[in-house]
Amino acid sequence: MNKRKVIIDTDPGIDDALAIIAALKHPDLEVLGLTSVAGNKGIQFTTDNAARVLTYFDSGVKVYRGATNDYLSLKAGAGERADEAGFVHGATGLGSVDLPINSDVYADQNAIDFILETIQANPGEVDIIALGPLTNLALCVEKDLETMKQVRSIHSMGGGVHRGNRSPVAEFNYWFDPTAVDLVFTELGPHVPIWMIGLDVTHQGIIDMNDLTFMKMAGGELGAMLYEMMQFYVNTYWHQNGYMGAVIHDLMAVIGYIYPDMYSEIYHANLRCVSDSELAKGQCIVDLHDQFKWEKNAYVPMKADIAFYKEQTMAVLFGEEAAEDYKKRVKSLG
């Protein structure tokens, strides 16, 4: 079986880190590279955090530095955008975990050129998993739309139909750069399948304290490291949402990419993202019932098989034996 070629566009971030680890460990995926983007943290932090994860796994994959600010700010000549979500992900972006960096994992090429050249070399074969703001992809679309039309699919963690987290109506990634979201979906969505993995579905998959404790107890060195990394994130969810656990949004995007049958109630709809209103900045207008009769440019799942999601997470991260043990123990709990 040929491996699926994938580029991960990311702004690590605790949930990004777990998602990247899952992709690197899955035997059916060939991760061609990570491209960093400003988002959860500034570009230096997100690039360095991607490098930390790659160093931890010694995978041979490199990180390509990407956009330093949102699309409109870049067009206006603005400098680097600073930290946006440190209160969620901690001072470094990876909670309290401090992983070393091997400088060999940094690529000289920039993210935009890497994405376009990789697609040109593998037309119709490359999927992009976008775990952060869509700034890099918008810049790629602007620079070479025809090449971007040769992407096999895009899986974007972001947005939401009925809820937000950065505001009452906007999810953080799409709030950070709504212009990029609108550009990517409107210009590319009619030609390439773009999946919006939004808050409506990710919030169904709370990784609770039993799950985290299992990771620590059964996951060896990796499980212990992830448990420690997650503590800052869990504390944030406790204070902000009242959850005894956390939503690892980006991890669901990766597991759902690998196992798309995990999703149900999938809408093929027109999606627009509000960028011209401070009040509604980043809000997704998803025409689930085709009222506008506009061109469909997004696939939007609204439900997921959460038991399957958690079982596959344990299998990918820690192996099939651990996943079987997890199923038995979870069943015994209730």
C-alpha positions in Angstrom: 0.0 0.0 0.0 1.4 3.4 -1.0 1.6 5.9 1.8 -0.5 9.0 1.7 1.6 12.1 1.1 0.8 14.9 3.5 2.0 18.4 4.4 1.1 19.7 7.8 0.6 23.4 8.1 0.7 24.3 11.8 1.1 26.8 14.6 2.2 24.6 17.6 0.4 24.8 20.2 -0.2 21.8 22.5 -3.0 20.3 20.4 -0.9 20.8 17.2 1.9 18.9 18.9 -0.3 15.8 19.6 -1.7 16.0 16.1 1.8 16.1 14.5 3.0 13.2 16.7 0.0 11.1 15.5 0.7 11.9 11.9 4.4 11.1 12.3 3.7 7.8 14.0 1.0 6.5 11.6 2.5 3.9 9.2 0.2 4.9 6.3 1.3 8.5 6.2 4.4 10.1 4.6 4.8 13.5 6.2 6.6 15.5 3.6 7.2 18.5 5.8 5.8 20.8 8.4 5.1 24.5 7.5 4.9 26.9 10.3 2.5 29.9 10.6 1.9 32.6 13.2 -1.2 31.8 15.3 -1.2 30.3 18.7 2.2 31.9 19.2 4.5 34.2 17.1 6.3 32.6 14.1 9.5 32.0 16.0 7.7 30.1 18.7 5.6 28.0 16.3 8.6 27.2 14.1 10.7 26.2 17.1 7.9 24.1 18.6 7.5 22.3 15.3 11.3 21.7 15.3 11.1 20.4 18.9 8.5 17.8 17.9 10.5 16.7 14.9 13.7 16.5 16.9 11.9 14.3 19.5 11.1 11.8 16.8 14.2 12.1 14.7 11.9 11.6 11.7 14.0 13.2 9.0 11.1 15.7 8.3 11.9 19.4 8.2 10.0 22.5 9.2 9.6 25.4 6.7 9.0 28.8 8.2 5.9 30.5 6.9 3.7 33.6 7.4 4.6 36.0 10.2 1.3 37.7 10.4 -2.3 37.5 9.0 -2.9 38.1 5.3 -4.0 41.7 5.3 -1.3 42.8 7.8 1.3 41.2 5.5 -0.1 43.1 2.5 0.1 46.3 4.6 3.8 45.7 5.3 3.3 44.9 9.0 5.9 43.1 11.0 5.7 39.9 13.0 2.5 39.3 15.0 3.1 38.5 18.6 1.7 35.8 20.9 -2.1 35.4 20.7 -2.9 32.3 22.7 -0.2 31.9 25.3 -2.8 31.8 28.0 -4.1 28.6 26.5 -0.8 26.9 25.5 1.7 28.3 28.0 4.7 30.6 27.7 6.5 28.5 25.1 3.4 27.0 23.4 4.0 23.5 24.7 2.8 23.8 28.3 5.5 23.1 30.8 7.4 20.7 28.5 10.8 21.9 27.3 12.0 19.7 24.4 15.4 20.1 22.8 16.0 21.3 19.2 18.3 19.9 16.5 19.0 22.7 14.2 19.2 20.3 11.3 15.4 20.1 11.2 15.1 23.7 10.0 14.8 24.1 6.3 16.3 26.9 4.3 13.3 27.1 1.9 10.2 29.1 2.9 6.9 27.5 3.5 5.1 29.0 0.4 7.7 27.8 -2.1 7.9 24.4 -0.4 4.2 23.8 -0.6 4.0 24.9 -4.2 7.1 23.0 -5.4 6.0 19.8 -3.5 2.6 19.9 -5.2 4.1 20.5 -8.6 6.4 17.4 -8.0 3.4 15.3 -6.9 0.3 16.5 -8.7 -2.9 15.1 -7.3 -1.1 13.2 -4.6 -0.6 15.6 -1.8 -3.0 16.3 1.1 -2.6 19.3 3.3 -3.7 19.2 7.0 -4.0 22.8 8.2 -3.9 23.0 11.9 -3.6 26.8 12.3 -4.6 30.0 10.5 -4.9 29.6 6.7 -2.4 32.4 5.9 0.2 30.2 4.2 -2.4 28.5 2.0 -3.9 31.9 1.0 -0.5 33.1 0.0 -0.1 29.9 -2.1 -3.4 30.4 -3.8 -2.6 34.0 -4.5 0.8 33.1 -6.0 -0.2 30.1 -8.0 -3.8 29.0 -8.0 -3.4 26.5 -10.8 -0.8 24.6 -8.8 -3.0 24.7 -5.7 -5.8 23.1 -7.7 -3.6 20.0 -7.9 -3.8 19.4 -4.2 -5.7 16.2 -3.5 -7.5 17.6 -0.4 -7.3 20.0 2.4 -8.3 19.3 6.0 -8.6 22.5 8.0 -9.1 22.5 11.7 -11.0 25.7 12.4 -14.3 27.5 12.3 -17.6 26.4 13.6 -21.2 26.5 12.5 -22.9 27.1 15.9 -20.2 28.1 18.3 -16.9 29.9 18.7 -14.1 30.0 21.3 -12.1 33.2 20.6 -15.5 35.1 20.5 -19.1 33.9 20.8 -19.2 33.3 17.0 -15.5 32.7 16.0 -13.0 29.9 16.4 -9.4 31.1 17.0 -7.7 30.0 13.8 -10.4 31.5 11.6 -10.7 34.6 13.8 -6.9 35.1 13.5 -7.0 35.4 9.7 -10.6 35.5 8.3 -9.5 37.0 5.0 -7.3 34.0 4.3 -10.1 31.6 5.2 -12.5 33.3 2.8 -9.9 33.4 0.0 -8.9 29.8 0.3 -12.5 28.5 0.4 -13.9 30.7 -2.3 -11.0 30.4 -4.7 -9.9 26.8 -4.1 -12.9 25.1 -2.6 -14.8 24.6 -5.8 -11.8 22.7 -7.3 -10.3 20.9 -4.3 -12.2 19.1 -1.5 -11.7 21.3 1.6 -12.9 19.9 4.9 -13.7 22.3 7.8 -13.2 20.4 11.0 -14.9 22.9 13.3 -15.8 23.3 16.9 -19.2 21.6 16.5 -17.4 18.3 16.0 -14.2 18.7 17.9 -16.0 19.6 21.2 -17.7 16.2 21.1 -14.3 14.6 21.7 -13.2 15.7 25.1 -10.1 13.8 26.2 -11.0 13.4 29.9 -8.9 12.7 32.9 -9.3 8.9 32.6 -7.9 9.1 29.0 -5.0 11.3 30.1 -4.2 9.0 33.1 -4.3 6.0 30.7 -1.8 7.8 28.5 0.5 8.4 31.4 0.2 4.8 32.8 0.3 2.8 29.5 2.1 5.1 27.1 5.7 4.8 28.3 8.0 7.8 27.9 5.8 9.3 25.2 2.7 9.0 27.3 4.3 10.6 30.3 5.6 13.5 28.2 2.1 14.1 26.6 0.5 13.9 30.1 2.9 16.6 31.4 2.3 18.7 28.3 -1.4 18.5 28.6 -1.6 19.8 32.2 -1.5 23.5 31.3 -4.2 22.9 28.6 -6.4 20.9 31.1 -6.1 23.7 33.6 -7.2 26.2 30.9 -10.3 24.1 30.0 -11.2 23.7 33.7 -11.2 27.5 34.3 -12.8 28.5 30.9 -15.2 25.7 30.2 -15.6 23.7 33.4 -14.3 20.6 31.6 -12.4 17.8 33.5 -10.2 17.2 30.5 -9.5 19.1 27.2 -10.5 19.2 23.6 -7.5 18.4 21.4 -9.0 20.0 18.3 -6.0 19.3 15.9 -5.7 15.7 17.0 -9.3 15.1 15.8 -8.5 16.7 12.5 -5.6 14.2 11.9 -7.4 11.1 13.1 -10.4 12.1 11.0 -8.2 12.6 8.0 -6.8 9.1 8.5 -10.2 7.6 9.2 -12.8 9.7 7.5 -15.6 7.2 8.2 -15.3 8.5 11.8 -17.4 11.5 10.7 -21.1 11.5 10.1 -23.8 14.1 9.2 -21.4 15.6 6.6 -22.7 18.7 4.7 -21.3 19.8 1.3 -22.1 23.5 1.5 -21.0 27.0 0.7 -18.8 28.5 3.4 -17.9 32.2 3.9 -15.9 33.8 6.7 -16.7 37.3 8.0 -13.7 39.6 7.8 -15.4 43.1 7.6 -17.0 43.2 11.0 -15.1 43.6 14.3 -18.1 42.1 16.2 -18.4 39.1 14.0 -14.8 38.8 12.8 -14.0 35.2 12.0 -17.6 33.9 12.0 -18.3 31.1 9.6 -21.5 31.4 7.5 -22.1 27.8 6.4 -25.1 27.4 4.2 -26.1 23.9 5.4 -29.5 24.0 3.7 -28.4 25.7 0.4 -30.5 28.8 0.9 -28.1 31.1 -1.0 -27.7 28.6 -3.9 -24.0 29.6 -4.0 -21.2 27.3 -5.2 -20.4 24.6 -2.7 -16.8 24.9 -1.4 -16.6 23.0 1.9 -17.3 19.6 3.5 -18.4 20.1 7.1 -18.9 17.1 9.4 -21.1 17.8 12.4 -20.8 14.5 14.2 -18.0 12.0 15.1 -17.8 8.5 16.5 -16.0 9.5 19.7 -15.3 6.0 21.0 -13.6 5.2 17.7 -11.7 8.5 17.8 -10.3 7.8 21.2 -9.5 4.1 20.4 -7.6 5.1 17.3 -5.8 7.9 19.1 -4.4 5.3 21.6 -3.6 2.9 18.8 -1.7 5.5 16.7 0.2 6.9 19.7 0.9 3.8 21.7 0.2 0.8 19.6 -2.6 -1.7 19.1 -2.0 -3.6 22.3 -2.4 -0.4 24.3 -5.6 0.4 22.4 -7.1 -2.9 23.2 -6.2 -2.4 26.9 -7.8 1.0 26.7 -11.0 -0.4 25.3 -11.2 -2.9 28.1 -10.5 -0.4 30.9 -12.9 2.2 29.5 -15.7 -0.4 29.2 -15.1 -1.4 32.8 -15.5 2.2 33.9 -19.0 2.4 32.6 
